[in-house]
Amino acid sequence: MTTSPDASVATRRPAGDAATSHSGAGSDFAGLSRRIAAAGLLKRRPGYYTVRLGLVTGSFAAAWAAFLLLGDTWWQLAVAAFLALVFGQVALVAHDLAHGQVFRRRRHSEIGGRLFGNLGIGMSYGWWMNKHTRHHAHPNHEELDPDVAPDILVWSAEQARSSTGLARLIGGRQALLFFPLLTLEGFNLHVAGVRALRSPFMKNRLLEGALLLLHCAAYLSALFLVLSPGKAVAFLVVNQCLFGVYLGCTFAPNHKGMPTITGEQRLDFLRRQVLTSRNVRGGRFTDAMLGGLNYQIEHHLFPSMPTVHLRRARVIVRQYCAEIGVPYHETGLIRSYREALTHLHRVGEPIRRRHGA
């Protein structure tokens, strides 16, 4: 069963009506959780992650080895493009580490997350953990989810009506500008991580800052020692812009254009996660490129589930949602982008009217 992303969450069954499970005991989520556990899908997969982390680390090392071997040549732009893909895969590994999918102990996850995130690609693990934890707790909630907070883009007509500054300037054309703006996302991750070092929530800020500084120093030193200034700048721009596009294209299909929640609207856990998330159909290649996040519904319901199990969990979750009457939205990759862009264009209407466009 699927639902249109235009549907309003407010029309769904309220949390109080979901207190009784489909199985007759506990919440609806408890009934689903029992089926998932019985299928063994919550068990850790150390072998899978050993191979995956090994492949990502090997690709990272191979890219920099190729960079050193090629020397001062414009062919380095191909390395920059490949390294952008590797950076995206490193970010996806850091995501799994943050969710406790890889290691049992939190300390081991934090060490891995900072090595892959801060040192590997210059993305603050502590900043991202804070932001992503709030997103998982309140997906698509306009006041509580930082991923749909009005900034450069607006995500609802109400945000558009009250927009100011840059959001008001470009909001009417934000659908057209969405993919071009993703070229800045890689740079934004670095800036946001550094700015977060002053935030009260940031733990181990000296370690976080030192690793970010070490990444930046090593990255820029490699570029400007091996390449001429012009080629070094070109490498940096290509690498960081493509990294931002890849990362944005990985996360954009998950919630953008799906129903949002406002104010005191309340939903039980299962409906809050399912109704605001979108799955993307595809084969093993899609799974690898999107890091398993194409199974966004299952990931939000069971965030510590190993990525490799999400495909199997999808069958169980989809069937269960059909049994209890909860819409389950799934589409192809291109259609997911179309839905997100259509939503961005629609919610920008108040700004276009204001500008007389």
SEFIDREN-268451 format. One record per residue (C-alpha): x, y, z; residue in one letter. Coordinates in pm, whole numbers, padded with zeros to 5 digits, always signed. Example, Ala and Ser with C-alpha at 12.3 -4.5 7.8 and 13.67 -1.06 7.14 Angstrom:
+01230-00450+00780A/+01367-00106+00714S/
This chain:
+00000+00000+00000M/+00131+00346-00082T/+00035+00699+00003T/+00081+01018-00190S/+00345+01244-00041P/+00089+01524-00069D/-00120+01363+00204A/-00133+01539+00538S/-00018+01357+00846V/-00288+01532+01041A/-00550+01313+00874T/-00391+00991+00995R/-00505+00787+01291R/-00389+00964+01613P/-00148+00798+01849A/-00418+00717+02101G/-00596+00497+01846D/-00278+00300+01787A/-00241+00177+02143A/-00365-00169+02060T/-00132-00387+01858S/-00233-00585+01555H/-00128-00891+01755S/-00350-00794+02046G/-00080-00704+02299A/+00121-00382+02318G/+00169-00121+02047S/+00163-00175+01673D/+00539-00129+01670F/+00581-00400+01934A/+00400-00645+01707G/+00624-00556+01415L/+00936-00569+01632S/+00856-00925+01737R/+00837-01034+01373R/+01165-00861+01289I/+01341-01015+01588A/+01202-01361+01506A/+01353-01328+01157A/+01694-01261+01314G/+01728-00924+01145L/+01848-00736+01452L/+02159-00953+01489K/+02493-00789+01416R/+02687-00874+01102R/+03058-00834+01185P/+03167-01017+00870G/+02968-00785+00645Y/+03106-00474+00811Y/+03460-00609+00808T/+03436-00644+00430V/+03254-00313+00379R/+03488-00107+00596L/+03783-00280+00430G/+03656-00196+00080L/+03587+00168+00170V/+03922+00210+00342T/+04098+00041+00051G/+03923+00267-00202S/+04017+00573+00004F/+04383+00467+00010A/+04382+00375-00360A/+04242+00715-00458A/+04516+00901-00272W/+04780+00663-00408A/+04661+00739-00761A/+04673+01110-00678F/+05039+01086-00572L/+05135+00871-00872L/+04971+01093-01133L/+05140+01412-01018G/+05075+01754-01166D/+04828+01680-01446T/+04470+01768-01533W/+04388+01395-01520W/+04372+01456-01146Q/+04017+01583-01195L/+03915+01223-01261A/+04072+01132-00927V/+03881+01421-00767A/+03554+01281-00902A/+03632+00928-00784F/+03739+01058-00444L/+03405+01241-00414A/+03231+00905-00452L/+03463+00752-00192V/+03400+01044+00047F/+03028+00973+00014G/+03082+00608+00099Q/+03295+00709+00399V/+03009+00932+00518A/+02767+00641+00487L/+03000+00422+00694V/+03016+00697+00959A/+02634+00700+00954H/+02620+00326+01030D/+02879+00365+01305L/+02677+00645+01463A/+02369+00421+01475H/+02557+00145+01656G/+02520-00097+01365Q/+02886-00197+01357V/+03009-00225+01717F/+02834-00317+02038R/+03021-00063+02247R/+02947+00305+02208R/+03312+00397+02261R/+03421+00186+01965H/+03151+00347+01748S/+03267+00695+01850E/+03630+00616+01773I/+03536+00477+01432G/+03300+00766+01362G/+03562+01029+01436R/+03827+00849+01233L/+03604+00810+00928F/+03416+01139+00972G/+03644+01403+01122N/+03981+01273+01004L/+03873+01099+00684G/+03644+01354+00519I/+03638+01655+00752G/+03281+01601+00875M/+03229+01651+01249S/+03097+01329+01404Y/+02969+01511+01715G/+02784+01777+01516W/+02629+01521+01285W/+02527+01291+01573M/+02339+01574+01746N/+02163+01680+01428K/+02077+01330+01308H/+01953+01212+01649T/+01701+01498+01655R/+01594+01411+01302H/+01527+01047+01392H/+01328+01145+01700A/+01100+01384+01508H/+01123+01316+01131P/+00969+01589+00917N/+00845+01783+01220H/+00870+02145+01111E/+00967+02272+01457E/+01176+01981+01584L/+01351+01820+01285D/+01661+02022+01186P/+01648+01868+00837D/+01328+02059+00755V/+01406+02380+00942A/+01378+02683+00710P/+01724+02802+00613D/+01810+02853+00248I/+01514+02635+00144L/+01160+02623+00280V/+00976+02294+00324W/+00614+02404+00376S/+00383+02681+00259A/+00375+02820+00614E/+00754+02845+00619Q/+00737+03016+00280A/+00487+03274+00405R/+00710+03367+00700S/+01042+03340+00513S/+01303+03614+00523T/+01647+03674+00380G/+01790+03430+00130L/+01501+03183+00168A/+01258+03456+00069R/+01480+03559-00222L/+01513+03216-00384I/+01219+03024-00236G/+00998+03078-00538G/+01254+02908-00762R/+01399+02665-00509Q/+01301+02355-00707A/+01514+02471-00998L/+01801+02560-00766L/+01794+02245-00553F/+02055+02039-00737F/+02286+02336-00806P/+02274+02419-00434L/+02388+02067-00351L/+02728+02157-00496T/+02777+02367-00181L/+02678+02093+00062E/+03029+01952+00099G/+03162+02295+00197F/+02864+02345+00430N/+02945+02024+00619L/+03295+02151+00695H/+03175+02494+00806V/+02891+02355+01018A/+03129+02116+01194G/+03373+02392+01284V/+03095+02623+01404R/+02955+02344+01621A/+03278+02328+01820L/+03146+02622+02024R/+02810+02455+02092S/+02727+02323+02442P/+02619+01983+02308F/+02961+01911+02158M/+03160+01657+02359K/+03536+01611+02323N/+03552+01936+02128R/+03933+01948+02149L/+03959+01605+01989L/+03692+01687+01732E/+03863+02015+01645G/+04210+01861+01628A/+04095+01588+01389L/+03913+01840+01167L/+04224+02059+01158L/+04445+01760+01078L/+04216+01659+00791H/+04212+02010+00649C/+04590+02050+00678A/+04663+01712+00519A/+04408+01761+00239Y/+04521+02110+00140L/+04891+02026+00179S/+04856+01729-00055A/+04676+01938-00316L/+04911+02235-00317F/+05233+02036-00281L/+05157+01798-00569V/+04958+02024-00801L/+05004+02372-00940S/+04780+02631-00770P/+04527+02633-01054G/+04499+02255-01069K/+04482+02236-00689A/+04187+02477-00677V/+04017+02292-00962A/+04067+01959-00782F/+03921+02101-00459L/+03615+02247-00635V/+03541+01931-00835V/+03595+01704-00537N/+03389+01900-00285Q/+03108+01993-00525C/+03059+01636-00646L/+03082+01509-00289F/+02801+01747-00192G/+02585+01642-00486V/+02638+01272-00416Y/+02561+01309-00046L/+02257+01524-00116G/+02124+01282-00376C/+02164+01002-00120T/+01959+01173+00151F/+01710+01379-00055A/+01482+01086-00156P/+01426+00981+00204N/+01184+01244+00340H/+01168+01544+00107K/+00817+01584-00023G/+00667+01347+00231M/+00404+01468+00484P/+00525+01702+00757T/+00414+01736+01117I/+00352+02065+01298T/+00276+02187+01647G/+00113+01940+01881E/+00020+01678+01621Q/+00096+01341+01774R/+00150+01003+01613L/+00263+00675+01762D/+00621+00571+01687F/+00542+00340+01396L/+00322+00590+01211R/+00556+00880+01283R/+00840+00694+01113Q/+00650+00527+00827V/+00426+00812+00714L/+00710+01065+00689T/+00957+00835+00507S/+00991+00718+00149R/+01153+00398+00023N/+01335+00383-00309V/+01314+00066-00514R/+01626-00078-00673G/+01869-00365-00689G/+02202-00429-00521R/+02369-00142-00708F/+02111+00105-00571T/+02161-00042-00223D/+02537+00010-00248A/+02522+00361-00392M/+02265+00482-00137L/+02422+00292+00150G/+02097+00108+00224G/+01921+00436+00299L/+01683+00360+00014N/+01510+00142+00277Y/+01441+00455+00478Q/+01121+00328+00638I/+01291+00021+00780E/+01596+00222+00884H/+01382+00469+01079H/+01190+00192+01250L/+01506-00004+01337F/+01802+00240+01320P/+02051-00004+01473S/+01965-00279+01223M/+02266-00367+01004P/+02227-00216+00659T/+02257-00556+00493V/+01934-00672+00665H/+01715-00380+00553L/+01620-00541+00221R/+01476-00846+00399R/+01310-00630+00664A/+01129-00438+00389R/+00916-00744+00301V/+00804-00787+00661I/+00740-00418+00727V/+00547-00367+00403R/+00322-00664+00473Q/+00265-00559+00833Y/+00174-00203+00733C/-00079-00341+00484A/-00233-00558+00759E/-00284-00268+01002I/-00380-00013+00736G/-00075+00215+00749V/+00022+00362+00409P/+00370+00260+00295Y/+00522+00480+00025H/+00779+00339-00215E/+00888+00456-00558T/+01176+00454-00804G/+01481+00676-00765L/+01396+00922-01043I/+01036+00944-00925R/+01157+01017-00571S/+01350+01320-00695Y/+01050+01431-00900R/+00826+01412-00593E/+01075+01610-00385A/+01116+01881-00650L/+00740+01901-00709T/+00693+01955-00337H/+00959+02227-00326L/+00794+02407-00618H/+00447+02382-00465R/+00541+02515-00119V/+00724+02806-00280G/+00396+02938-00423E/+00340+03201-00146P/+00681+03353-00227I/+00605+03360-00600R/+00273+03534-00530R/+00449+03783-00306R/+00697+03863-00581H/+00422+03874-00843G/+00591+03592-01042A/
